[in-house]
């Protein structure tokens, strides 16, 4: 039998319902393969989460509520199946490759949502600069680093320094913090995000830009400063750890006092990737 004799190429008008259905399923399978590849290779940086944010925002505007990740995935798969009517592949192999390539283009065009690192609880001060002044002048509205008899090294406090909510998040585990927590963070089996709904800023709990994460007893403690533009705001936190249920909570933060926030993790036998499909990644 000659190579190519079973490719099933037909002339226009000879494609019946089963042919169209087969091509559609092949295109959808290409989307699924590309989705799994993007999700596994990019992890938290997968563009799927960005698309979910857009879909969730649109859903809120239209009154549909938060759109979960599985609905976004299903919509993309349906797009792959329907795209055969535009691209019109003539073989199932071609339909599969077309679906795979279509999602690859979409994921390349959509930016990854890499949240910034958690910030320190206080403003970052500029480098010390030597300034010649008297002790009395230095005490007048200037933060002192050290004051010799005749000179002082000072830090000028900027008028436009952003205020910050001081937050301490205690992530408590029923059996203590997993001994391999570093490995879980590295391979994406432990993730966390902190969101300020007032400024629409999101921070990665396990990526530091000055904040810190420590183990204290049975708790994983995250200390951070959240930039603020009002005296009070609603903060959201989402914590995902392999072997535990995903926790998503909100709390009120204000500038007058530090927010001590406890997140209790619950054991779960449901695989993490299935839990993520049921969540709406709106932040």
N, C-alpha and C positions, 0 to 999 in steps of 0.2 A: 504494500500500500504506500503510495507516494506521500511524502510529507506535505501537510497542508490540506489533504483531502477531507479532513474531519473538522475544519474550522467553521463550517456552517455558514459561509457567506451566501447571502441571498440577494436577489435583485429587488429594487424598490417595489413595494406593494405585496411582497411575499412574507413579510414579518407579521405573524399572528399575535394573539394575546399572550400565549406562552413564551414566544420569543421576546416580546417587550417586557414581560414580567421577569424573565431570566436576565435580561440586560439591566433592568432596574435593580434586581437583587445583587448583581455583580458590582454595579456602581455603588450601592449601599455598603457592600462588603469592603470596597476600596476605602470608603470613608472610615469604616470601623477600624481597619488596619492602620490607617494614618492616625486616627484618634488614639489608639492604644500606644502607638509608637511615640507620639508627642507627649502623652501623659506619662509614660514610663521614663522617657529620656530626659524630659525637662522638669518633671516633678512640680514643685511649687511655681516655677516660672512658666508653666504651660499656659498658652494663650487661651485655653478653654476657660480658665478662671476669669480672664478679662471679659470674654464674651458673656459669661454668666453675670458679671457685674452690669454690663450693658443691658442684658435681658431683664435682670431684676429691676433696674431703674425704669425701664420701659413698662414693665409689669406694674410697678407702683403707680406710674403716671396714668395707666389705663384702668387701674383698679383691680388688677388680677392678683395682686399680692406678690410675695417673693417667689421668684422662679427657681426651682431646684436645678441642680447640675444635670440630672438625668433628662429633664425636658430639653435642655440646651443640646445635649448629646443626641437625643432623638430627632430634634429639628435639623441638626447637621446631617444625620444619616438620611433623613427624608430628602434633604437638598441633593445629596448624592444620587438617590434613586431617581429623582425628577430631572436631574441635569442631563440625563440621556436624551431627553426630547430636544435639548438645545444642541448638544455636541454630536448626537446621533452616532455613537460607536456602532460598528457592525458585528463585533464579536464580543463575547463575554470577557475575554482577556483584555480587550481594549476598553470595555466599560469599567472593569476593575481598575486598570491603570489610570483612566480618566478620573474616577472618583478619588483615588489616592492622590493624584496630582492636584485636584481641585482643593482638597483640604490642606495640602501642603502650601498652596498659594495663600489660602485664607489665614493659616497660622503664621505665615511669614509676614503678612500685611498687618496682622493684629499685634500690638505691642504687648510684651510680657508685663505682668503686674508684680514687680519686685518691690515690696514695701521697704521703706527705709529702716535703718537700725534704731533701736531704742536709744533715747537721748539721756544725758545725765540729769539729775534732779535739780541742778542749778545751772545758770548760764555759764558758758565757757568763757573764761576770762582771757583777754589778749595778753601777749607777752609783756613782761615787765620792761619798762623803759627807764633809764636813769634820768631823773629830773632834779634840778638844784632848787631847793626851796627850804624855808624854815619850818620848824616843827609846827608852829601855829598855823601857817598857811596850808600845810599838809592836812591838818585836822579839819579844815573847812571844806566839807563836801567831797572828800576824796578818800578812797579806800587805801589803807596803808599796807605795804608789804613789809617794810622795815624802816626804821627812822634812826639814822646815826645822828650825831650831835649837830652837824651842819647841813647834811644832805639826806634825802630820802628817796627810795625807789618806790614809785607809786603806780597804781593802775587807775586810769581814768575810766569812770563808769559811764557807759554810753547811755544817752537818754532814751534810745529806741530799743533797749533790750526787751525781748519778748518775755512775757510772764509765762510761767509753767505750772501745771498741776503736778504735784508730787504724788506718785502712785507706787504702792507696794502690793504686788499681786502674789498671794500665797497659793500655789498650786499643790493641793494636798492629795497624796496617794494613800489608799487604804492599807497597802502593804509596804509603804515606804517608797522613796524615789527609786525607779529601776536602776540597777547597778550599771547598765549599759546605756545610760541616758545620752552620753556623748555620741555613741554609735547611732542611736535612734535619730538624733538630730541630724547627723551627717547624711543618712540615707533617706531622710524625709519622712520617717515614721513618727517623728515628734515635731509638730509645727504649732505656731501660735501667732496670733495677730491682735493688735490693740488699735482700736479705731476711735477717733474723735469725730462724732457726728456734727459738731458745731463747725469745725474747720474742714471736715471731709478728708482728714489726713489719716493714713494707716501706717502702723509700725510693726516690724517683725520682732516678736518677743525674743527670739533666739539669734538675732543679729545685733551686735552692739555698735552704737555710735557714741558711746560714753556711759550708757547705762550698764547695769551689771546683773548677772544671774548667779545665785549661790544656792547651795543645798543646805537646808537647816532642818534637822530632824527628818520628818516624813514629808517635808515640803520643798518644792522647788520655788525659790523666791526671786521674783523679778522686780528690780527697783528702777524706776524710770521717771523722767520728766516729760510731760506732754505739753507742747506749745499751746497757749491759750489766747483767745481774743475776747473773752468775756469772763465774768466772775464765776460762772457756773456752766457746766456742759455735761452732756450724757456721753459716757465712754462705753465702748463695747469691747469685749474680749472673746476670742475663740481659741480653744486649746484642743489639739488633736494628738493623741498618743496611742500607739499600737497596743491593743489589749484593753483599751478603755473607750467608753462612749465619748463622742465629741461633745464638748461643753461650750455653749455660747450664752453669754450673760451680759447684762448692762448695769451700770452704776452711775451715780451722780458724783461729779468731782467739782471742787471749788478751790479758789485760791487761798482761802483762809486756813485750811487744814489739809493734812495729808490724807489720802484715800488708802485705807487698809482693806484690801479686797481678797476674799478667800474663794477659791474655786475648788470644789470637791470633785475629784475624778471618780467615776464609777466603772467597775469592771464590766467588760462586754466581750462576748464571743463572736460578735459580728465583725467580719474583716473590715479594716479601715477604709478600703476603697469603695465598699458597698455603702458604708455610712456616709462617705463624701458625696456619693451620687444623690443621696436623699437631702443633702443640705443645699441651701442657697448661698453661694459665695458672693454676697453683695458688698463685702469689704475684704 
